[in-house]
Every structure is written in structure tokens, then in C-alpha cells.
Amino acid sequence: MLQVVQYQKNGEMSIADVPAPTCKPGGILVKTFASLISAGTEKTSVIGGQSSLLERARKQPDQVKQVLDTVKKEGLISTLGRIQSKLESYKTLGYSAAGIVIESRCEEFSPGDRVACAGAQYAHHAEFISVPKNLAVHIPDNVSFDEAAYTTLGAIALQGVRQAHCNLGETVAVIGLGLLGQLTIQLLKASGCKVIGMDINPTMLHIASELGCDLVLPSSKEHISSIMSFTRNIGTDAVIITASTQSEEPIQLALEISRKKSPIVIVGAVPMNIPRSPFYEKELELRISCSYGPGRYDPLYEEHGIDYPVGYVRWTENRNMSSFIDLISSGQVTIKPLTTHHFVINKALDAYALITGEKKEPYLGIILHYLESETTPIHSISTKHYKPSSKQHIGIGFIGAGSFAQAQLLPPLASLKVHFAGVSTSSPANALSVANQYGFGISSTSSKDIIELPDTDIVFCATRHDSHAHYVLSSLKQGKPVFVEKPLCVHPDELAEISSVMAETHGRVMVGYNRRFSAPFVDIQKFFEKRSAPMSIMYRVNAGSIPLSSWIQDPLQGGRIIGEGCHFIDCMVFLTGSLPISVHAVQLPGANRAIGHHDCSHIIITFADGSIGTLLYLANGDSSIDKEYCEVFCEGKTAIMNNFTSVVFGSGKKSKTQSYNGKKGHKQEVDATILAVKNGTSMPISFQEIYAITQATFAAEESMNTGLTIQLHNHI
């Protein structure tokens, strides 16, 4: 299918041929008929992507800070790899579209339904889009696809009006009369308000007047007297700023024209350097309108389809979308005067030439059009994009290729003599960018395509944790070895099923426990290899807090002990050469709801050889402290590892410090895995160890829930 994308490295725009997305549970697959280019938002994004890396860094200090934090946690080389992968990828554009449902996995929609769709992660400028149910609404028969394509922008404008709490007969000023401003004017008029429209562009003033604006004025303090006269020297009852500018003039103007104790609502993008005195003297309220409304940026609402009860949240983003569509249907909001240009999808670059100023021509609403036919059989949609096969070596099938995979797994694979058979990701643009960067023969949005591909000799899986068991089982049943990023699975039932299928198929599974392959841990293991007494191991992880809104904190993902704590238990198994036999864990008590459940845990593990390991997994520390620290004591000898950059070896009353490069063994684990597949030998980590480590993480969770010591039975 065709999709508008921007190459992150140089900002080049293109109409790419990418694999179509798949319909996800709780969502719909839509064939797009029209999508709206949001000129303000997309202009900023596109021009920003075309600027130099130095200029991007200057304009995005928050992202620079994130990079520096990542360097502290993961090291310079790893961070540079992540940045390079990001630059080599494609950015998707668009967030407001309309079309017809061709596949549904929810009760709210059926194939053939006409729908309007929202979301920067979903409603792209593409021939097909996959959308969660809460980001789609039905389109009435008397509303065209072109009109419905405005629904997302309309919901944004409507949420701004709701934030202003306007009453019948009140006077509201709208500063900035682009698309959002023009829609806001109509919504306010439909609410019975008197509206003052202000903009620096005379053309926008004319359109606003035609749409019913009671007073239109250039956006300048010179016209404050006219506003005061219009409001009988009261001032405005509310101001809604829909402008997008680096100037402080809109907020300064709003302060001057607002009456005492009235709200100023910011919908657009304006500076927030706000003087105290005017707010203090007038007791004004500053309100920020959050996009389409309640539910925005909440993964439970948007991704999982969990609605807010209407009795408690009357206007969610979905209900705002429906309300706006109803206003179009009833004729209270008109769209046609706002649309100045139409382009077919394969001419979309001409549209972006308008908004970036490359082509000098007035514009407002720009609609992209797609296929004409209203019926497209599902079987005719290709989820794959092919390149000729040139297989000579081990064929790699890759499922999920996010930032971690691109930084830590794909580069070491590329350094080996392997054949990149196929890659699948949920994002069509990401699948294409990874395929182009590494030379995969097939890019797809379907994991089934990759697992069943004849060229695939081993499946690599780096998806979200709750999907790991499914891909492992699917690969084993196809007779394919599989490398899965940690964890192996997130539930004991999944572990039991994988164990059963392993026995039936005599399959091979490798889990990405990379740390045991790192030079520091290999050297520590050699340092103690002739021991006969049990070890004492303490592994402290300054894991840092992760927002509760992150997918990692989703209960379906198993939690951070199952998801990451397994790494450190594996290191203990590697050093002791023994399996865990009991686990006792406690969590740090506290009322800090910003820290996830079990994110601050003390876990004590006993091993079959008598060794004892203590894992301190902590999310309440300071990020300036190194993330990982491990102490090992045994038979008068000590080894202390600090964040993979050094190990202090102590023996015979003498100590020496060995320096390392900070790498955590990703390349070595990949090399060992590919060698095992080539030679037809067992995976570098035995399934018995993998099983026991996974079981230990489940036991840690159970122990924290029950307060009991959990005995393990490592019988596969």
C-alpha cells in the first residue's frame, strides 16, 4: 500500500510502498478514502525533520536530556546505536482520516461501516489503517468522507470549547483562525455565544466572517478598544488561543482583553512565558486543552478499549468525535468552505510543498484522496513487501524491530554471514525502514508471514513481553529454532505449554540473557571456576522509575521482575552453575503511587549447590548512580562488578581492578546463537536453565504477594 513518510536522517518526504497493517484485537482495519493534512502540526513536524541535527537538538532540549540520561545508563556506544537506528527510520504523518471498515475484531463495528478515525499512532496518510475501537466513530449517511476526515481536528476544537465552559450569550475571543480556529468559531456559534475572531492573516478574517463570526479583527493590541466596545467594556468571558506561533503576543493579547475571573484556554502551540501581575490582578484562569479530550494518551483507553463511565466522564475523546460528526450532519458546522485543496495520495508531496512554503499558494484545509472503489476484499490486501531472495547463509526471520532490536540485535547479526529473510513489525513504515536498512527480503506486518517463510531458519522475536509465548510456540510448531528477548513468557501456564511443546517437537529456544556473555561476567566466572564452597552473590539494580502509563507497567506485560529481573537471576545461575531451589521476596512498603507494583524488591534465592543470591531491584534511586553493581564472595575471594566498566578482583589480601568497555554481551550471545543453529547443536543456554530462571521470577512475584518462601521444582 502507499503511505506518506519522512526519512528521519535528512527529512526527505516520500510516498512509500509499505506492507498493509493487520487488524488487531479490539480494533478495526480501515480502507482510507480521505485524510486531512493538519497544516499547523504537520508543517512543524516536517520542517523540523528537514533541519540539521544541531538545529533539532537546539529546539528539543528535552530529547537531548533523554539522550544524556541514556548515555549514563547504557553507555555511549549503545546510545549512539539507538540514535543511528532512529535516524535510519521513517516517520509517519497524519492523524485524522475517514474510510470503510474491511475487517473488525470488536463488537462496535462491522465490515462495510463508514468510520472516521483519529490518532497519530494510527490514522496515518495511508491506504489502509489499523485503529483501536475508541479512536473510531460511525459516519452518518449525509456526511461525506471529506467532511468526516476533519473529525480529529473537530474533536480538538470541541475539547477547547468545553474547557472554556462557555454559556449562552457570553462573548468568546478566538485568537488564531487557521483550521482549528475556524472550527472553534462554528462550535461557539452553535453554543449560542458571540464570537470575536482574531488573526494576522486578512484572508482568515474573511473566512471567519463568512462562517458567522460576530467581529473579526487583526490580532494586535491596537484593536483592544474595539473589543472593549463590543463587550460593553466588560471584556471577553473567555479566550481560546488556537494559534501556532513562537511569539508571545497571543497570550499577551488574551491577558488584556479578558474580564476578571475569566478563563484563557490554550489549544494551539504558543510560548508559556506568562507574566504574574495580569493573572494576579484579574484572578484569571489558565487552562490547557488536552488534544481530543479525556482518554488521550491513556493506553488503557486508547489501546485496550477500556471506556470511562459516561456518568463520571461525559465527554471522552471518542464522544467528542461523535459529537462533532453529529454537528456536521445537522448542518451546525460546515466543512466545505475550509477545504482549499484536494490531492490523490500519489501526489501528496505536492501538498507538503504547499505547507512548507516550497510552493507559494494560499491554503487552509488539504484533503488527500485514496482508492475509489468502496469494496476491497481482505484477501487482496498484501501485508508483505518483497525483494528478490539471495539466500546463501542462515536465514533470519525477525519479529518486532523497535529501538532495542535495532541497537542491540540487528547490528551484531549484520556483522555475521547471515541472510535477512524477512522482518515484521506492527508499523508498516517501520517494517519498510528496517528492511531497507538491513536488506531483508520481505517486510511485513504479519508475524505468520515471517515464521512460515521457507527462507527463515531461525526466528528472532523482540516484541512486547505478553506476545513472547505466542511467537515462541508458533515458531516451535513450525519446526523453527527461536531466539526470544527476555522474558520467555509472562505466565506460568505459558511456561508449562512451552515446556510441553519443546518436549514434543525437540525444539530449540534461546532467551536474550545477554549479561552472562559479557566480558566482566565471563571473567568473574573463570575467577571462581575452581571453587568447591557455595557462593554469596549480591546484585543491586538501580533500575529507575518508569511512568505508570508506560506499556512496561501494563499488568498484562508481567511486571518488571518478570520482564527484567530475569537477567540478574540468570547471572547468578551462570556464576553458580546451579539452579534455584527456593525464592523469598519482599517489596519495599510505601504510598508512592508513581512507582509500579513490585518495582522496589528484595529477592533472596537459594541454589541447589548451597549458594545464596540477593537481588535488589530498585526504582527509587537517583539516576546519577550507575545502574548495575554485583558483588561475589567465595572461599576468601571477592569480585565486584560495577556497571560493566570495571571489576575488582580480590584474592590473597591483594586486589586488582580490570577495566571493560561497558558492553553487556549482546554481540556474544547473538554470535553463540547463530553458531549453534549452523552446527545443529544445543542453544548456548540450556532450556532447563531458562525454565528454572523463568520459574524463579514467577516465584518472586508469588512470594511478594503471599509473604511465603516459594519452593521450586525444576522438573521440565
N, C-alpha and C positions, 0 to 999 in steps of 0.2 A: 504494500500500500504506500501512498505518498504522504509525507509528513514534513512540516516546516521545522527545521532545526538550525541551530547555530553552533559552529565549531568553537569550543571554548578557548583554544590556543590563540587564534587570531581573529575571532569574531565573525568569520565568514558565514554568510547565510546560504542555505541551500534547501532544495526540495528533495528530500532523500527517499529512496525506495527502501522501506524497512518492513520487517515481518509484522503482521497484524497482531494486536493483543488478544489474549484469551479472556473468556468470561469467567470471572471469579465468583466463588460462593458469596451470596448476599448481594450480588450486583447484576449488571446488565451489560451486554455488548451492543453497541450502537453504531449503525452506519450513519455517518455525518452527512447532513445536507447543507448546513450553513454554520459558520463560526464567525464570531466578531473579533476583530483586532482591537484590543483596548489600547488606543493610541498613546495615552499617557504612560501607562505601566510598561507597555512593550517597548516604547521608544527609549525609556530609561534603561531597560534591560539590554536592548540591542546595542545602543550606543556605548553603554558601559562595557559590554563584551568586546567591542571593537577598539577600546582604548588600550594603551600599553599596560604591561603587568605592573609597572611602577605607579602609573596613574590609578589602576584598580586598587592597589594596596593603599594609596593615599586616601581614596574615597571610602574604603572599607576597613577602618581601623579595628573593628570587632573581629573580622576574619583574620587579620594579621595577628591579633592576640591569640586566637584559637590555634593558629599555626605554631606560635611560640610555645604555647602550652603543650601542644602535641610533641614538639621537639624535646621538651623536658621529660615527657612521659615515655616516648618511644624512640628517641634518638633522631639525629639529623638525617641519616640515610633513609630510615623508614619514612620519615615525614616527607622528604624530597620525592620518594616513590609515590606517595599518596597524591602530592601536588601534581606530579607529572601525569599520573593517571587521570586526574581531574581535568587537566588541560587538554588531554587527548580525547576527551569525551564530547558528546553533543548535548546542548541544552535544548529542551523542548520549550515551545511557546504556545500561548493561548490558554484561556480558562473559561470560555463561555461559548457553548455550541448547542446545536439542535439537530435531531435526526430521528431515525426509526430504530426501534429495538429489533434485533435479529436473533438474540438469544437472551434468556433470562434465567437467573438462579435465585429468584426471590418471588414472593407471592404478590408483591405490589405491581409488577409489570409483566406483560406478555409480549411475545414476538408480534410485531406489527404496530405496537403502540408508538405514538408520536411523543417525543420527550425533549425537554430542554435540560441541559447538563451543565454542571459547574465544577470548578476545582482545577488549580494549576497543576496538580499531580495527575489529572485525569482528562479534562475536557480540552485536549490539545487541538491544534490545527492539523488534523489528520483524518484520513478517510474512514477509519474505524477507531472508536474509543471504548475503553472498558471503565465503567463508572459504578461506584457503590450506590446502593439504593437511596440513601439520604441526600445524595447530590444530584438527584434527577427528579423531575416533576412532569406530569402529563401536560400536553399542549391541547387546548380546546380546538375544535374543528375550524373555527373562524379566525384563528391566529396562524400566520404563515411561519415557515421555518426561519425566514429572515428576521421577522419580528421576535420570535422566540429565542433567537441567538443573542438577544440583548438581556436575557433573564438574569445572568450573573451580575452584570453591571446594575441592572434594576434593583436586585436584592441589596447590593451595596448602598445604593442611593436610599432605598427604603429604610435600611437599618440606621442610616444617618438621620433621617426624618424622625424615626422612632426615638432616637437618643435625644432629640431636641424637645420632645414632649410638647409638641405644638397643639394649641387649642383653636377651635373655630373662631375666626375673626382676628387672630393675632397676626402680627407683621414679622416676617422672617426674611433676613437677607441671605442670599446665596452668593458667595464670593468664588468666582471661577466657573465659567459657563462652557466648559467642554462637555463631553457626553454625560459625565456624572452630574454636572450642574444642570444641564437641560432636563435630565430625567428628574432631578430633585425638584426643580420648579414645578413640573407637572404633578408630582406627588403632593406637593404642598398645596397647589390649587385644588386638587381633588379632596384635600382635607379641610377646605374652607378657609385657607389662610390668604392674607395679602402678601405678595412676594416682591422683593427688591432684588434684581439681578445685577451683578457687577463683574466686569471683565475688562482686560486691557485691549481686547480684540473687538473692533466695531461690528464685525460680521457675527460674532457670537451674541452681541447685544440685540442685533436684528432678529436672529432666530429665536431668542428668548422672548422677545416682544410678540412674535408670531405665535408662540406657544402659550401665550396668556399671561406673561409676567406683567405685573401692575406698574412697575417702574424699573427702567433699565438705565444704568449709569456707568461711565468709565470707573474702573477700580482705582480710586485715588481719594486722598483726604480732601481734595478741593471740593468734593461733592457732599461732604458731610452735612452742610447746611440744607441741601435738598432733601436728604434723608430725614433730618430732624423735622423739616416742614411737613413731609409726607406722613410722619408718625405723630404729628401734633406735639412735637418737642418732647415726646416720651422716649424715643429711641426704639430700637428693634427689640422684640420679645425673644428673639433667638437669632443667632448667626450660624450658618452652616458653611464651612470652608471646604470647597471641593477642588480648589486649585492645586496644581503641582508645580512648585517653584522653589528655588533656593533663597528667594527674597523673604524678608520678614514683614513686608508690607501688608499681606493679608491679615496676619494676626494683629498687627498694629491698628489697622483699619477697623477690625472687629471690636477691639477694645474701645475705640472712640464712639462707635455708633450703638453699642449695646446699652440697654437700660439697666438700671440697678437690679441685682439679683437675677439676671437672665443667663441662659447657657450659651456657650460657644462650643460648637461641635466640629471636630476636625475629622473629615473623611478623606481629604486629599493628603499629599505629601508636602508639608511645609516645615520650616525650622521651628524649634520649640524653645527658642530663647525668649522667655516671657518675662516682661517687667512685673515686679511685685505691686507697685503702687496702684495702677488702674484696677487690678483684681481686688486688692485690699479695699480701696475706696468704694468700689461698686459692689463688692461681695459677689463677683461673677463666678460662674461655674465653668470649668474647662472639662469637656468630655471628649474621649477618643472613641470613635466608632470602629468596632472590630469587624471589618470586612462584611460578609454576608449576614452575620448575626450569630447568636448563640449556637454552639456546635462547631464553629470554625476552629481549626487547629486541635480539636479533641479527637484523638484516634478512636476512642470507643464509639463516638457518634458517627464520624465520617467513614472509618474503615470497617468497623464491626456492626454498624447499622443500629446501635442502641439509641433510641429516641428519648428526648426529655418529655416527661409528662406535661400535657398541654395545660393542666391546671396550675403548674408551677412555672413553666416557661412557655408563654403563649406564642411568642414569635421566634422560632428557631430559624436557622438558615434555610432549611427546606420549606418551612411555612412562609417565609419571606419570598422565596422564589415562586411558590404557588400564588401568593397574593399579588405579586407583580404581574404574573401571567393573566390573572383574572382582571386586573385593571386594563391591560391591553385588550382583552376580549370584550370588556364593557365599553371601550372607547374613551375611558377616562385618561389613558396615557396613549399618546400617538408616537409611532416609531419612524414612519416613512420619511418625515422631514429631516430626520437626523442622519439618514444614510446617504452619503455623498458618492460612494464608490462601491463597485462590485468587481471581484476578480475570481477567476477559476483558480483552483488550487495550484495548477502547474504554472500560473502566472503570479504567484504570491509574492515573489521577490519585487515585482513592480509596486506592490502595496507597501512593502517596507522601505522602498526608495522614497515614498511619499512621507512617511512618518519620521524618517531620519533626516529629511531635508535634501537628500540627493536629487530628488525631483521636486521642483518648485511649483506647487499647486495647492490651493486651499483644500482642506479635507476635514471631515468630522467622523462619521461612522463608516467603517470599512468592513464589508462583508466578504468572506471567502465562500465560494460555492464548490460543491463536490459532485459526485455522480448523479445522473439524472434519474435513473430507474429507482423506484421505491421498493423493489423486492430483490433482495440478494440472498441466494441460498447460502447457508452456513458453510456447506462443504466447498463452496467456491472461494472461500477466504483462505489465503495462504498464511500460515503462521511461520513460514520458513523463507529465508532468502539464501539462495545457493551460489556457491562458487565452485569451479571445477576441482575435483579431488586429485591430489597428487600423493597419495599415501605411500610412504616407504618405511615408516617407523611406527612406534606405538601410538595408537590413535587416542587422543584426549577428547572426551566429551565433558563440557563444563556447564554446570547448572548454578546460576546465581553468580554475578560478577560485579559486586559492589566495590567500594573503595578498598576494603581489606584484601579481597581476592586479587584486585589489580595491583596492589602494592606488594603483597607478600607471597602469593601463589603463582600467578601467571608469569612474572619475570623469571623466577628460577626454572619454570617449565620451558620458557622460551630459550633458556641457555642450554637446554638438552636437545638431543636429536629425537624430537617427538613430532607427531603430526597433529595439528589442531583440527580435529574433525568437525566439531560443532559446539556452539555456545547458545544457551538460552537464558534470558532474563525476563522479568515481568515487564520491563520497559522496552518497547520496540527500538527506540533511539539508542538506548544503552547497549542492547544486543548488537546493533549495527556498529557502534563505535568500537566495542571490544573485538568484534570480528575483524574489522578493518585494521585495528592496531596490531593484532596478533596473527592474522591470516587464517582465521577459522573458515572451514569450508562452508558451514551453514550457520546462519544466525537465525534464532527462533525465539518465540515467546512460549513455546511448549516444551516442558522437560521430557515428555514422552518421545518427541522427535529425536532428542539427543540420546536418550537411553537406548532406544531401539535402532539407532543408526548403525548400520553394519561396520562403518569405519571406527566406531567407538570401542576401544579395547579396555579402557578404564574410565569410570565416571568420577569426576571431581564435583563435590557439592559444597557450596558456600552460601547457602540461603539462610533465612531466618530459622531459629532453633526449632520451632514447632513443626517444621516441614522435613527435618532431617530424617526421621524414621521412615517416612513415606518414600523418600528418594533412595534410601539405603535398601529398603525392601524391594522396591521396583527394580533396582539395579541387580540385586542378588537373584531375583526371579528371572531376569533376562540372562543370567549367567555371566554378568559383568562384575569384575572387581570394582570396589568403590572406595574413594578417599572422601571422608566427610569431615568438614570443620567441626570442632568441638561445639556442643556436646554430641554424643552419638544419638541421643534421644532425650525426651523430657519427661517420660512417664514410665513407671515400672512395667506396665502392660506392653509398652512398645519394646522395652528391653527383652521381655520374655518372647515376644513374637520374632524379633531379630535373631535371638539365640536359636529359636526353633528352625527358622528358615536357613540359618547358617548350617545347622546340622543336616538339613535335608539336601541342600544344594552343594555342600562342601565349598561354600563361597569364601571370599577374602574381603575383609573390611579393615581399613586403616582410618584412625581418627587423628585429627591435627593437633596432637600433643607435641608441639614443636620444641618446648623448652628442654626436654631430655636430650635433644640433639645438639643443643648449643655447646660451644666450647667450654664455658665455665662448668656446666654440669657434667660434661664428659670427663673433664679433668678431676672434678671432685669425686666422681665415681671411681676413677683409677686410683686416686689418693687413698681411698678406703677399701680397695678391692681385696686385700688380704686379711681383712678383719675377721674375727670369729665371734665377737660380742655384739649385742644389739646396739643400734644407733639411737641417738636423740636428735630429732630434727625440729627446728622452729622456722616456719616460713611466714613472714609478715608481708602482706599486700596492702599498700596504700592505694586502694582501688579508686577512691574518689567517688563523689556522689554523682548519680545520673538522674536527670529530671524524671518525675513520675509519669510524665507524658511520653517518654521515650518508649519505643517498641520493646526495648530490652526489659522494661518494667512491667510489660503486659503479663499477667499471670499465666497466659497460655504459653509463654516462652520459657517457663520453668524456673525463672529467677536466676540471680547472678551466681549462686553457689553451684547450681547445676550447669549454668552456662559458661562460667569462667573458673570457678573454684576447682573444677576437674583438672585444670592444668597443673595445679600445685600438688594435688594428691598424686597425679601421675609422676611428678618429680620424686616424690617420696617412694613410690613403688620402684622407680628406676634406681634410686640410690640404695635402697634396702635389698632389692632383688626379691622382695617378698610381697604377698598380697595382704590387704587389710582384713582384719577379722572382727573388729568392733569399732563403733563410732559413737562418740558423745559430743554433743554440740549445744552451745547456748548462744543466745543473741543478746546484744547489749540493750538493756532496757532504756526507754526514753520516749518522750512525746513529740519528737521531731518528725513531723509528717512529711517533710521534704525528703527524708531518707527512706528508701524502699524496705520492704519486709525482708528480714534476714540479711540486709546489706552490711551489718556490723556483727560479725560472728566469730566465735572462738570454737574451733573444732579440734578435738583430740582423737587421734586414730591409733589403734594398736595394730601391729602387724604380726604375721604368723611366726616370724623369727624373734619376736620379743621387742622389736624396735617400737618406738613411740614417736609419732609425728604430731606437731601442733601447728594448725593453720589459723593465722589471724587475718581474716578478710575484713577490711575496714573501709567504710565510706565517709568517715567523719574526720579525716585528717586534712592537712594542708598540702596543696599541690606542689609546693616548692620542695617537698621531701621526695626522694626517689621512690618509685613505685614498688619495687620488689627487693626483698632482703631475706637471705636464708642463712641460718647457722646450723652446722652439723657437728656433733660431738660423738667421739667413739674411741675407746682404747687409748686415751691420752693424746689424741689428735683432734684438731679443730679446723674446720674450713668455714669461712664466712664470705658469702657471695653478695655483692652489692650491685643490683640493677644491671647485671651482665657486663659491667665495665671493669670490675676487679674481683679477685678472690684472694683472701688472706689465708694462707696455709700455715698452720701451726703444728709443730712436732719437735720433740726433744728439746723443749724450752727455747726453741727458736721459731721465728715466723718470717715468712717472705710473702710479698704481695705480687700477684701476677695480674697484669693489665689485659683487657679484652676490648673488642670493638663495639660492644653493646648489642650485637646481633643475637637474636633469640632462637636460632636454629631452623628457620623456615626453609632455607635452601637445602639444608642437610636432610630434613625429613622428606622433602619432595624428591631429592635425588635417590634416597633409600627406597622410597615407594616405587618409583619408576624402575629401578634396578630389580626389585622383587617381581614386578609384573613381567619384565623382559625375561627374567630367568625362570619364571614359573615357580618361585619359592614363596614361603610364607611372608606375610607383611612384617615390617620392621617392629611392630608392637603386636604381641600375640593377642588373639581375641579374648583369651582368658583374663589377661591384664585389663583390656578395655572394658570387659564385662564387670570386673571387680571394681574398677575406678568409677564407672557409672553407677554401680550399686551403692558405692560409698557416698556419692553425692545425694542420692535419694535418702540414704540413712541419715545423713546430716540434717536434711530438711525434716525428716520424721522426728529426729531427736529434739530439734528445736521446738517442734510442735507439741511433743509429749513430755519432754523433760527426762526421757529414758535413755539408757545406753542401748544402742541397737547392735545386736549380734549379726554378723554377716555369714552367709553360706555360699561360698564361691563355686557352686556346682553348676556348670553350664549344661 
